[in-house]
Amino acid sequence: MLPGFIIDQIRQREEEERAKQPVPQIELPLPVPEGSKAPEREDESDRGVVIIDLLGR
């Protein structure tokens, strides 16, 4: 069995290696509807609110 300080050193090295690796991200391909054009500026786009009722009341 290894002494506690060696186990701590191994754990610290593994955490450092994990911190160096980039976090994987998923990019979803979103279809663009035909005949629509993207807004030139973000503040010119139509904005709205979507309410999702998870409780079904």
N, C-alpha and C positions, 0 to 999 in steps of 0.2 A: 504494500500500500504506500502511496506517495505522501510525503509530508504536506501539510495544509498550505504552506507558502508556495510550493510548486504548483499545486492545483490552482491557487489564486493567480499565479503568473500566467498559466495556460489560459485561464478564463479571461484575463485582461487582454491577452494577445488576440484571442478569438473575437472579443468585442471590438477591438480596434480594427481588425480585418473586416468585420461586418459593417462598421461605420464608414469605411473607405469605399465600399461597393455602392453603386447607385441603386436607388429604389426603383424596381420595375414599374412601368406605367403602361396602361392599356389605352390605345387610341382607337376610338370607334369610327369607322367610315360612315359618315352621315350622308345620305343621298340628298342631292339638291333638286328641288322640284323644278320641272320644266317651265320655262316662261317667267321665272322669278329672277330678280337680280338682287345681289347682295347690297345692303345699304352701304353708302360711301363712308359714313361716319357712324359710330356706335350711337351717338345721341339722336340721330335722325331715324333710327329704327323704331318700329312699334314695340312698345313694351307692355306687358300684362302680368297678371297674377294667375297662378294655377294653384287650385286648392285640391288636395288629395285627401279624401276622407278614409282613413285607415280603420276606423271603428265602425263604419257603416250605419251611423245614426241618422 
